[in-house]
């Protein structure tokens, strides 16, 4: 995108733009961990808003090599394998039991909801199939999948920003609804709820302190950082190599081969595949690579700043309400699948609530809800199935996006 407006920091002033990018990310993370109001908004949204303000005040350009080439081209792909180091499929299968089943029912609901929402609102927002692909990945996995799919389909930056704002507002409402359901006599009379009963009889105990410990200092050495980044770079290199091979091999003669070309030609599908293989079959080595989650999360925060850069306030105001409705439809269908499927298969109310949360919000929000409610026995399964969502989210997001013509 050609820069047409004069800005305080020029498009080719790379070091100044890097300084702003890193400072904004650091400020957002600090605020998120320091203040409750910032934690509720989330550091990701704070990062995006900082970028949005700076662009609309003409402090930074709406496009620059630092943003388009460095962050999109390198930071985003490197973040994915780092964040997938905990996706040991055998461990997830062994330790989650039936909880994985209700999670998969919710994932099916996300796919169905996305297709329905796109069918109903497809003409209202230009490029909606791209947003559908992103939200499929995000509402099965999380931000890591949203990021990967946005890049895979080259979704317009303004649409990404508007979708992110709508998604976060929708998530705030959704979490309030889930908490309301947990305390609702209507739902308690229709579902078993042993964990709620246990909390009522014993109290929440000290599980709440786990939330504050999530991003505490950890044992990370120079060797860990070197190993993490070397591992991520090798995974991305091999994935790009194989993705380009299949992209050149598979023809695009019809919709089916076009879909196969998009799927197998995506570097992110192969990044996911290789990351899962490593985390599953070399889990001892993966467990020893400290600091990968922190590095990967920081890289994702850089991404959130960059998706705020091309955002126009006018575009946000125009598209965000429609996209909010779009996200609400997906969530409502996900919840319908979870609660109806959970009722038929005799799942506990807590399992259903947290499985839906693990779909829509990801492992950390599901675990956070379990912590806040005192459902200590469900914290581990939440993290495991939510992490599994990271694995299948990119696959399904790219598949849905291909089918919808993103």
Secondary structure, DSSP 8 states (H G I E B T S, - for coil): ----S--SS-TT-HHHHHHHHHHHHHHHHHHHHH-HHHHHH-HHHHHHHHHHHHHHTTSS-S--HIIIIIIIIIIHHHHHHHHTTT--HHHHHHHHTTHHHHHHHHHHHHHHHHHHHHHHHTTTSTTHHHHHHHHHHHTTS-HHHHHHHHHHTT--HHHHHHHHHHHHHHHHHHHHHHHHHHT-HHHHTTS--HHHHHHHHH--TTTTHHHHHTT------HHHHHHHHHHHHHHHHHHHHHHHHHHHHS--SSHHHHHHHHHHT-HHHHHHHHHHHHHHHTHHHHHT-TTHHHHHHHHHHHHHHHHHHT--HHHHHHHHHHHHHHHHHHHHHHHHHHHHHHHHTT--HHHHHHHHHHHHT-HHHHHHHHHHHT-GGGHHHHHHHHHHHHHHHHHHHHHHHHHHT-
